[in-house]
Amino acid sequence: MEGNERWVSGDLQHPDRDPDRRQFVAQEQQPFGAILACIDSRVPPELLFDTGLGDLFVMRTGGEAIGPVVTGSVEYGPMTSGTPLIMVLGHQRCGAVKAAYESLRDGKPLPGNLQAIVKALQPAYEQAVREGGADPVETMTRAQVTLTAADLRSNQDLAPLVGKGALAVVGAYYWLDTGKVEVLAGTPS
């Protein structure tokens, strides 16, 4: 979050981005976090948190949709190298969530494999419909983050790590307008 503060203020350090760092991590990696973010080109986690080479495991899917391969990818860091943090990062004005929302609302499937994203986001849509609110797409985005983080937190392989305090799984929301990341759920005590 200190890196995000630097991103917001423009006081960037650009750490771990040189040949020495490349050599240091060439044989082994020990990222301090794993981030599941959206594919949106405006939301690159390495930049939003002012990090560098070897600092983060990053997975990106439309609307933070998960399935077995993505979940396995998220599990990789905590289960193989003790990465202590997973962050599910949604964002303002998410196109994937908006497309899924409209598809579900209108009963019109999206073409190709885009429908798989719609299906994965359906629980968030249902929660957003129950909650209401001025902007249902933003409500759905936040619901998706919170539901995905809770799903990972209770995952049969990650839950024991969470239970003993070796892993935190947090949900967060990135404001495109300001650059700020807001933690929504799962902040370690």
N, C-alpha and C positions, 0 to 999 in steps of 0.2 A: 504494500500500500504506500510505502515511502516512494517507490518508483512512480506510482500513479500520481502522487503529489507533485513530483518533478515534471511529469508529463503535463499536468494541468497548468503549472506555473511557467513552463517553458525552460526551466532550469535543468536541462537534461545532462546526464553524465555519460550516457552511452557506454556502460560498463561491459567488460568481457567481449569486446568486439575487435580483437587484433590477432596477429599471428601467434603471439605468445599464448593467448587463451586457446586458440585452435590447437596448438601443440599440447597444452595442458589437458584438454578433454579428448584428444585423439584416441587414447586407449581405453578410457573409462569415463562415464558420466555419473553425476550425482545431482540432478536437478532438485531444487527446493520446492517445486510446485508442478502440478499437472493442471492444465486448464482446458476445459471443454468449452469452446466458444462457437459462435456462428461463423458461417463461411463469408459473411459480409466483408467486403474489401476495406471498409472503414474501421474495422475492429481487429487489428493485428495485436494479439496479446503481448508479444515481445516489445512492441513500441509503447503500448498503453501503460506498461509497468516498468519501462526504461530498463530492460534486462538485456542480456546478451547470450552468446553461444554457450550452450550447456546449462543454462539456468532454469529452463522450463521444458516440460513435455507439453506439447500443444496438439490437441485434436480439434478439428473444426467440421461441423456438420450444419446443414440447414436447420435453423431454429433449435440448435442443441439437441436434435433428435438422436436417440440412442437405440441400439440393437446389440446383438451379441458381439460383433466385431468391435464396435465403438466401446462398449463396456469393457471388453478385454483390453483394449488400448488404454483406457483410463486406469484400469487395474494395474497395468504393467509397472508403472513407477513405484507405487506404494508396496506392491507385492514382491518386486525384484530388487529394488534398491532403497527401500525405506523412505520414499518421498513422503513428507509429512503433511502435504496439503493438496487437496483437489478443489478447484474452483469451477463452478458451472457459471458461465458468463453470458447473459443475455444482453440485449441492447435496445436502445430507443429506435423507433421506426424500423423494426425488423421486417424486411420484405418477405422472408420465408413464413413468418408467423402470419403476416397479413394475407398472403396467398392461401395458407391453410385455413385461416379464419373464414375468408370469403367462400372457399370451396365447401366447407362444412355448413356454413350458414345458408348458402344457396343450393346445396345438394348437387353441386357440379364437380365431378372428379377432375383432378389435374392430369395432364398427359404424362405418359411414360412412368418413370420411377419417382416422379414428384409426388405421386399419390402415396408412396411409402412414407414420405415426410408428413403428409396430411394425417395419415393413420397414426403415426407416432405422436403427433401433437393433439390428437383428439381428446385425451384426458384434460389437457390444459384448456382446450376450447370449452369443454363441459363445465370446468370450474369457473371460467370467465363468464359464461352465460349465467351461472348461479349467482356469482358475485355482482354482476352488472358493472356500473361505473360509466364515467363520461367517455372513456376511450377503450372500447372492448379489446382492441388489438394490443394495446399496452397492458391491459389487465391479463390477457392471455400470455403475453411475453413473460411477465413476472410469474404467472402461474407455472409456465413451462420450466423456468429456472428453479423455482421452489420444489416442484414435483420431481424434477430430474435429480436435484441435489439430495432430496429425501430418499429417492430410489437408490442412489449410489451409497448413501449413508447406511441404509439397511441391507445392502447387498450381502449375501451370505459370506463372501470372502473379505469384504471391506469392513463389515460391521465389527468383527473382533478387534481390528486395528483401531477403529473409532472408539470402541468400548474401553480399551486400555489407554487411550489418549495418545496413541502413536500417529493418528491420522485425523485431520479435520477436513470435513467436506462442507464447503460453503457455497451458497448461491449468491450471485452478484449481478448488478445491472449497470451497464455502461451508458452514460449520457453522451450522445454524439455532439450535442451543442456545447458542452463544457469540457469534455474529456474526463470527467470524474467517474470513478467506479464506486458504486454504493453497495455495501454488503447487505443482502436481504435476509439471509438465514444461515444458521450453522456456525456462527462465530464461536471459536473456542473460548472457554472461560479461563 
